[in-house]
């Protein structure tokens, strides 16, 4: 079964210390955590099955560093 994708554009992400961790604050507890990468705290999803799929983190990111993609079954059928 295909899963939703949580993509962080790490070059755009300013880190939770600068944005206040908005993505984790608007998401239910313990779904988004932060990991240290290149001197900044970057969001990651602990359990993609718990993702609300409401695009809240994507829509509220101040620098548009998060993309949520729906599950892709077999690609598009034109």
Backbone atoms as SQL, in Angstrom:
CREATE TABLE atoms (id INTEGER PRIMARY KEY, chain TEXT, resi INTEGER, resn TEXT, atom TEXT, x REAL, y REAL, z REAL);
INSERT INTO atoms VALUES
  (1, 'A', 1, 'UNK', 'N', 0.829, -1.181, 0.000),
  (2, 'A', 1, 'UNK', 'CA', 0.000, 0.000, 0.000),
  (3, 'A', 1, 'UNK', 'C', 0.879, 1.252, 0.000),
  (4, 'A', 2, 'UNK', 'N', 0.525, 2.207, -0.807),
  (5, 'A', 2, 'UNK', 'CA', 1.293, 3.445, -0.894),
  (6, 'A', 2, 'UNK', 'C', 1.003, 4.331, 0.314),
  (7, 'A', 3, 'UNK', 'N', 2.009, 5.078, 0.737),
  (8, 'A', 3, 'UNK', 'CA', 1.870, 5.953, 1.893),
  (9, 'A', 3, 'UNK', 'C', 1.944, 7.409, 1.477),
  (10, 'A', 4, 'UNK', 'N', 1.378, 8.246, 2.314),
  (11, 'A', 4, 'UNK', 'CA', 1.525, 9.681, 2.156),
  (12, 'A', 4, 'UNK', 'C', 3.004, 10.016, 2.333),
  (13, 'A', 5, 'UNK', 'N', 3.462, 11.065, 1.677),
  (14, 'A', 5, 'UNK', 'CA', 4.857, 11.465, 1.810),
  (15, 'A', 5, 'UNK', 'C', 4.956, 12.808, 2.522),
  (16, 'A', 6, 'UNK', 'N', 5.819, 12.884, 3.518),
  (17, 'A', 6, 'UNK', 'CA', 6.133, 14.102, 4.247),
  (18, 'A', 6, 'UNK', 'C', 7.527, 14.502, 3.800),
  (19, 'A', 7, 'UNK', 'N', 7.626, 15.571, 3.028),
  (20, 'A', 7, 'UNK', 'CA', 8.911, 15.983, 2.459),
  (21, 'A', 7, 'UNK', 'C', 9.320, 17.318, 3.062),
  (22, 'A', 8, 'UNK', 'N', 10.528, 17.362, 3.611),
  (23, 'A', 8, 'UNK', 'CA', 11.080, 18.610, 4.130),
  (24, 'A', 8, 'UNK', 'C', 12.159, 19.078, 3.160),
  (25, 'A', 9, 'UNK', 'N', 11.991, 20.272, 2.648),
  (26, 'A', 9, 'UNK', 'CA', 12.991, 20.883, 1.773),
  (27, 'A', 9, 'UNK', 'C', 14.023, 21.529, 2.707),
  (28, 'A', 10, 'UNK', 'N', 15.055, 20.761, 2.997),
  (29, 'A', 10, 'UNK', 'CA', 16.008, 21.134, 4.042),
  (30, 'A', 10, 'UNK', 'C', 16.754, 22.428, 3.736),
  (31, 'A', 11, 'UNK', 'N', 16.913, 22.758, 2.454),
  (32, 'A', 11, 'UNK', 'CA', 17.593, 24.005, 2.119),
  (33, 'A', 11, 'UNK', 'C', 16.709, 25.220, 2.425),
  (34, 'A', 12, 'UNK', 'N', 15.396, 25.040, 2.435),
  (35, 'A', 12, 'UNK', 'CA', 14.472, 26.127, 2.765),
  (36, 'A', 12, 'UNK', 'C', 14.194, 26.221, 4.262),
  (37, 'A', 13, 'UNK', 'N', 14.201, 25.090, 4.942),
  (38, 'A', 13, 'UNK', 'CA', 13.856, 25.037, 6.366),
  (39, 'A', 13, 'UNK', 'C', 14.807, 25.918, 7.178),
  (40, 'A', 14, 'UNK', 'N', 14.224, 26.773, 8.025),
  (41, 'A', 14, 'UNK', 'CA', 15.034, 27.662, 8.862),
  (42, 'A', 14, 'UNK', 'C', 15.289, 27.073, 10.242),
  (43, 'A', 15, 'UNK', 'N', 14.668, 25.948, 10.541),
  (44, 'A', 15, 'UNK', 'CA', 14.872, 25.274, 11.822),
  (45, 'A', 15, 'UNK', 'C', 13.867, 25.721, 12.863),
  (46, 'A', 16, 'UNK', 'N', 13.540, 24.804, 13.754),
  (47, 'A', 16, 'UNK', 'CA', 12.499, 25.063, 14.746),
  (48, 'A', 16, 'UNK', 'C', 12.852, 26.187, 15.714),
  (49, 'A', 17, 'UNK', 'N', 14.140, 26.446, 15.927),
  (50, 'A', 17, 'UNK', 'CA', 14.508, 27.531, 16.842),
  (51, 'A', 17, 'UNK', 'C', 14.148, 28.896, 16.259),
  (52, 'A', 18, 'UNK', 'N', 14.079, 29.003, 14.925),
  (53, 'A', 18, 'UNK', 'CA', 13.753, 30.285, 14.283),
  (54, 'A', 18, 'UNK', 'C', 12.260, 30.449, 13.996),
  (55, 'A', 19, 'UNK', 'N', 11.561, 29.357, 13.748),
  (56, 'A', 19, 'UNK', 'CA', 10.126, 29.469, 13.422),
  (57, 'A', 19, 'UNK', 'C', 9.240, 29.152, 14.623),
  (58, 'A', 20, 'UNK', 'N', 9.836, 28.697, 15.698),
  (59, 'A', 20, 'UNK', 'CA', 9.057, 28.347, 16.884),
  (60, 'A', 20, 'UNK', 'C', 8.457, 26.956, 16.831),
  (61, 'A', 21, 'UNK', 'N', 8.906, 26.142, 15.879),
  (62, 'A', 21, 'UNK', 'CA', 8.400, 24.770, 15.782),
  (63, 'A', 21, 'UNK', 'C', 6.924, 24.714, 15.421),
  (64, 'A', 22, 'UNK', 'N', 6.511, 25.601, 14.536),
  (65, 'A', 22, 'UNK', 'CA', 5.090, 25.711, 14.178),
  (66, 'A', 22, 'UNK', 'C', 4.502, 24.395, 13.679),
  (67, 'A', 23, 'UNK', 'N', 5.245, 23.628, 12.902),
  (68, 'A', 23, 'UNK', 'CA', 4.684, 22.396, 12.334),
  (69, 'A', 23, 'UNK', 'C', 4.340, 21.385, 13.426),
  (70, 'A', 24, 'UNK', 'N', 5.205, 21.251, 14.431),
  (71, 'A', 24, 'UNK', 'CA', 4.918, 20.311, 15.515),
  (72, 'A', 24, 'UNK', 'C', 3.832, 20.847, 16.443),
  (73, 'A', 25, 'UNK', 'N', 3.727, 22.167, 16.583),
  (74, 'A', 25, 'UNK', 'CA', 2.719, 22.745, 17.469),
  (75, 'A', 25, 'UNK', 'C', 1.305, 22.609, 16.909),
  (76, 'A', 26, 'UNK', 'N', 1.145, 22.633, 15.581),
  (77, 'A', 26, 'UNK', 'CA', -0.200, 22.524, 15.020),
  (78, 'A', 26, 'UNK', 'C', -0.608, 21.075, 14.770),
  (79, 'A', 27, 'UNK', 'N', 0.334, 20.174, 14.866),
  (80, 'A', 27, 'UNK', 'CA', 0.083, 18.752, 14.644),
  (81, 'A', 27, 'UNK', 'C', -0.183, 18.077, 15.999),
  (82, 'A', 28, 'UNK', 'N', -1.011, 17.021, 16.036),
  (83, 'A', 28, 'UNK', 'CA', -1.194, 16.303, 17.307),
  (84, 'A', 28, 'UNK', 'C', 0.152, 15.881, 17.904),
  (85, 'A', 29, 'UNK', 'N', 0.228, 15.807, 19.226),
  (86, 'A', 29, 'UNK', 'CA', 1.495, 15.516, 19.910),
  (87, 'A', 29, 'UNK', 'C', 2.203, 14.257, 19.408),
  (88, 'A', 30, 'UNK', 'N', 3.496, 14.359, 19.352),
  (89, 'A', 30, 'UNK', 'CA', 4.405, 13.233, 19.066),
  (90, 'A', 30, 'UNK', 'C', 4.393, 12.729, 17.626),
  (91, 'A', 31, 'UNK', 'N', 3.735, 13.419, 16.719),
  (92, 'A', 31, 'UNK', 'CA', 3.800, 12.980, 15.318),
  (93, 'A', 31, 'UNK', 'C', 5.034, 13.573, 14.648),
  (94, 'A', 32, 'UNK', 'N', 5.281, 14.854, 14.871),
  (95, 'A', 32, 'UNK', 'CA', 6.464, 15.508, 14.307),
  (96, 'A', 32, 'UNK', 'C', 7.487, 15.725, 15.418),
  (97, 'A', 33, 'UNK', 'N', 8.711, 15.319, 15.135),
  (98, 'A', 33, 'UNK', 'CA', 9.839, 15.550, 16.038),
  (99, 'A', 33, 'UNK', 'C', 10.895, 16.317, 15.244),
  (100, 'A', 34, 'UNK', 'N', 11.944, 16.715, 15.910),
  (101, 'A', 34, 'UNK', 'CA', 13.016, 17.446, 15.232),
  (102, 'A', 34, 'UNK', 'C', 14.328, 16.698, 15.375),
  (103, 'A', 35, 'UNK', 'N', 15.103, 16.721, 14.314),
  (104, 'A', 35, 'UNK', 'CA', 16.432, 16.117, 14.310),
  (105, 'A', 35, 'UNK', 'C', 17.438, 17.191, 13.905),
  (106, 'A', 36, 'UNK', 'N', 18.607, 17.094, 14.467),
  (107, 'A', 36, 'UNK', 'CA', 19.684, 18.038, 14.180),
  (108, 'A', 36, 'UNK', 'C', 20.275, 17.745, 12.802),
  (109, 'A', 37, 'UNK', 'N', 20.267, 18.746, 11.944),
  (110, 'A', 37, 'UNK', 'CA', 20.914, 18.617, 10.626),
  (111, 'A', 37, 'UNK', 'C', 21.544, 19.941, 10.263),
  (112, 'A', 38, 'UNK', 'N', 22.844, 19.920, 10.069),
  (113, 'A', 38, 'UNK', 'CA', 23.589, 21.113, 9.652),
  (114, 'A', 38, 'UNK', 'C', 23.329, 22.313, 10.555),
  (115, 'A', 39, 'UNK', 'N', 23.299, 22.081, 11.862),
  (116, 'A', 39, 'UNK', 'CA', 23.167, 23.160, 12.820),
  (117, 'A', 39, 'UNK', 'C', 21.759, 23.683, 13.050),
  (118, 'A', 40, 'UNK', 'N', 20.757, 22.996, 12.515),
  (119, 'A', 40, 'UNK', 'CA', 19.377, 23.426, 12.762),
  (120, 'A', 40, 'UNK', 'C', 18.499, 22.215, 13.040),
  (121, 'A', 41, 'UNK', 'N', 17.406, 22.452, 13.740),
  (122, 'A', 41, 'UNK', 'CA', 16.450, 21.403, 14.074),
  (123, 'A', 41, 'UNK', 'C', 15.428, 21.305, 12.942),
  (124, 'A', 42, 'UNK', 'N', 15.451, 20.190, 12.225),
  (125, 'A', 42, 'UNK', 'CA', 14.611, 19.962, 11.046),
  (126, 'A', 42, 'UNK', 'C', 13.505, 18.967, 11.409),
  (127, 'A', 43, 'UNK', 'N', 12.256, 19.228, 10.960),
  (128, 'A', 43, 'UNK', 'CA', 11.159, 18.326, 11.320),
  (129, 'A', 43, 'UNK', 'C', 11.226, 16.984, 10.598),
  (130, 'A', 44, 'UNK', 'N', 10.752, 15.963, 11.278),
  (131, 'A', 44, 'UNK', 'CA', 10.568, 14.646, 10.672),
  (132, 'A', 44, 'UNK', 'C', 9.329, 14.023, 11.316),
  (133, 'A', 45, 'UNK', 'N', 8.704, 13.106, 10.608),
  (134, 'A', 45, 'UNK', 'CA', 7.499, 12.453, 11.121),
  (135, 'A', 45, 'UNK', 'C', 7.903, 11.158, 11.801),
  (136, 'A', 46, 'UNK', 'N', 7.474, 10.997, 13.052),
  (137, 'A', 46, 'UNK', 'CA', 7.782, 9.773, 13.805),
  (138, 'A', 46, 'UNK', 'C', 7.013, 8.573, 13.273),
  (139, 'A', 47, 'UNK', 'N', 5.743, 8.762, 12.928),
  (140, 'A', 47, 'UNK', 'CA', 4.907, 7.665, 12.459),
  (141, 'A', 47, 'UNK', 'C', 3.950, 8.191, 11.393),
  (142, 'A', 48, 'UNK', 'N', 4.248, 7.918, 10.139),
  (143, 'A', 48, 'UNK', 'CA', 3.470, 8.454, 9.023),
  (144, 'A', 48, 'UNK', 'C', 2.016, 7.975, 9.071),
  (145, 'A', 49, 'UNK', 'N', 1.767, 6.847, 9.714),
  (146, 'A', 49, 'UNK', 'CA', 0.397, 6.344, 9.848),
  (147, 'A', 49, 'UNK', 'C', -0.471, 7.289, 10.675),
  (148, 'A', 50, 'UNK', 'N', 0.140, 8.062, 11.570),
  (149, 'A', 50, 'UNK', 'CA', -0.592, 8.986, 12.419),
  (150, 'A', 50, 'UNK', 'C', -0.810, 10.354, 11.769),
  (151, 'A', 51, 'UNK', 'N', -0.196, 10.569, 10.620),
  (152, 'A', 51, 'UNK', 'CA', -0.312, 11.861, 9.934),
  (153, 'A', 51, 'UNK', 'C', -1.778, 12.183, 9.675),
  (154, 'A', 52, 'UNK', 'N', -2.166, 13.427, 9.986),
  (155, 'A', 52, 'UNK', 'CA', -3.547, 13.866, 9.824),
  (156, 'A', 52, 'UNK', 'C', -3.932, 14.110, 8.367),
  (157, 'A', 53, 'UNK', 'N', -2.957, 14.232, 7.508),
  (158, 'A', 53, 'UNK', 'CA', -3.188, 14.445, 6.075),
  (159, 'A', 53, 'UNK', 'C', -4.012, 15.708, 5.799),
  (160, 'A', 54, 'UNK', 'N', -3.935, 16.667, 6.712),
  (161, 'A', 54, 'UNK', 'CA', -4.714, 17.894, 6.550),
  (162, 'A', 54, 'UNK', 'C', -3.892, 19.056, 5.995),
  (163, 'A', 55, 'UNK', 'N', -2.635, 18.814, 5.729),
  (164, 'A', 55, 'UNK', 'CA', -1.722, 19.814, 5.165),
  (165, 'A', 55, 'UNK', 'C', -1.486, 20.996, 6.103),
  (166, 'A', 56, 'UNK', 'N', -1.849, 20.858, 7.385),
  (167, 'A', 56, 'UNK', 'CA', -1.656, 21.938, 8.340),
  (168, 'A', 56, 'UNK', 'C', -0.208, 22.364, 8.458),
  (169, 'A', 57, 'UNK', 'N', 0.696, 21.401, 8.543),
  (170, 'A', 57, 'UNK', 'CA', 2.119, 21.738, 8.656),
  (171, 'A', 57, 'UNK', 'C', 2.609, 22.419, 7.381),
  (172, 'A', 58, 'UNK', 'N', 2.192, 21.911, 6.247),
  (173, 'A', 58, 'UNK', 'CA', 2.581, 22.492, 4.956),
  (174, 'A', 58, 'UNK', 'C', 2.031, 23.912, 4.818),
  (175, 'A', 59, 'UNK', 'N', 0.768, 24.106, 5.145),
  (176, 'A', 59, 'UNK', 'CA', 0.126, 25.403, 4.959),
  (177, 'A', 59, 'UNK', 'C', 0.599, 26.463, 5.937),
  (178, 'A', 60, 'UNK', 'N', 1.124, 26.060, 7.091),
  (179, 'A', 60, 'UNK', 'CA', 1.541, 27.017, 8.108),
  (180, 'A', 60, 'UNK', 'C', 3.044, 27.240, 8.188),
  (181, 'A', 61, 'UNK', 'N', 3.821, 26.491, 7.429),
  (182, 'A', 61, 'UNK', 'CA', 5.276, 26.683, 7.441),
  (183, 'A', 61, 'UNK', 'C', 5.584, 28.072, 6.879),
  (184, 'A', 62, 'UNK', 'N', 6.283, 28.913, 7.649),
  (185, 'A', 62, 'UNK', 'CA', 6.528, 30.286, 7.207),
  (186, 'A', 62, 'UNK', 'C', 7.427, 30.402, 5.975),
  (187, 'A', 63, 'UNK', 'N', 8.204, 29.364, 5.685),
  (188, 'A', 63, 'UNK', 'CA', 9.099, 29.422, 4.519),
  (189, 'A', 63, 'UNK', 'C', 8.744, 28.376, 3.466),
  (190, 'A', 64, 'UNK', 'N', 7.580, 27.735, 3.627),
  (191, 'A', 64, 'UNK', 'CA', 7.088, 26.734, 2.666),
  (192, 'A', 64, 'UNK', 'C', 8.097, 25.607, 2.450),
  (193, 'A', 65, 'UNK', 'N', 8.660, 25.115, 3.550),
  (194, 'A', 65, 'UNK', 'CA', 9.676, 24.065, 3.473),
  (195, 'A', 65, 'UNK', 'C', 9.102, 22.655, 3.566),
  (196, 'A', 66, 'UNK', 'N', 7.779, 22.526, 3.757),
  (197, 'A', 66, 'UNK', 'CA', 7.167, 21.206, 3.903),
  (198, 'A', 66, 'UNK', 'C', 6.198, 20.962, 2.750),
  (199, 'A', 67, 'UNK', 'N', 6.266, 19.766, 2.193),
  (200, 'A', 67, 'UNK', 'CA', 5.329, 19.338, 1.164),
  (201, 'A', 67, 'UNK', 'C', 4.722, 18.012, 1.598),
  (202, 'A', 68, 'UNK', 'N', 3.402, 17.926, 1.531),
  (203, 'A', 68, 'UNK', 'CA', 2.700, 16.675, 1.809),
  (204, 'A', 68, 'UNK', 'C', 2.159, 16.171, 0.482),
  (205, 'A', 69, 'UNK', 'N', 2.539, 14.958, 0.123),
  (206, 'A', 69, 'UNK', 'CA', 2.046, 14.354, -1.117),
  (207, 'A', 69, 'UNK', 'C', 1.130, 13.190, -0.784),
  (208, 'A', 70, 'UNK', 'N', -0.002, 13.118, -1.457),
  (209, 'A', 70, 'UNK', 'CA', -0.908, 11.977, -1.214),
  (210, 'A', 70, 'UNK', 'C', -0.278, 10.684, -1.706),
  (211, 'A', 71, 'UNK', 'N', -0.817, 9.565, -1.248),
  (212, 'A', 71, 'UNK', 'CA', -0.290, 8.277, -1.705),
  (213, 'A', 71, 'UNK', 'C', -0.391, 8.138, -3.211),
  (214, 'A', 72, 'UNK', 'N', 0.620, 7.580, -3.806),
  (215, 'A', 72, 'UNK', 'CA', 0.639, 7.336, -5.251),
  (216, 'A', 72, 'UNK', 'C', 0.524, 5.830, -5.465),
  (217, 'A', 73, 'UNK', 'N', -0.573, 5.398, -6.005),
  (218, 'A', 73, 'UNK', 'CA', -0.780, 3.968, -6.206),
  (219, 'A', 73, 'UNK', 'C', 0.047, 3.443, -7.369),
  (220, 'A', 74, 'UNK', 'N', -0.333, 3.821, -8.576),
  (221, 'A', 74, 'UNK', 'CA', 0.420, 3.325, -9.728),
  (222, 'A', 74, 'UNK', 'C', 0.713, 4.422, -10.715),
  (223, 'A', 75, 'UNK', 'N', 0.740, 5.644, -10.243),
  (224, 'A', 75, 'UNK', 'CA', 0.954, 6.770, -11.144),
  (225, 'A', 75, 'UNK', 'C', -0.363, 7.197, -11.775),
  (226, 'A', 76, 'UNK', 'N', -0.301, 8.158, -12.640),
  (227, 'A', 76, 'UNK', 'CA', -1.493, 8.667, -13.289),
  (228, 'A', 76, 'UNK', 'C', -1.880, 7.822, -14.486),
  (229, 'A', 77, 'UNK', 'N', -3.171, 7.747, -14.699),
  (230, 'A', 77, 'UNK', 'CA', -3.677, 7.039, -15.862),
  (231, 'A', 77, 'UNK', 'C', -4.381, 8.069, -16.745),
  (232, 'A', 78, 'UNK', 'N', -3.731, 8.461, -17.843),
  (233, 'A', 78, 'UNK', 'CA', -4.277, 9.518, -18.703),
  (234, 'A', 78, 'UNK', 'C', -5.191, 8.949, -19.757);
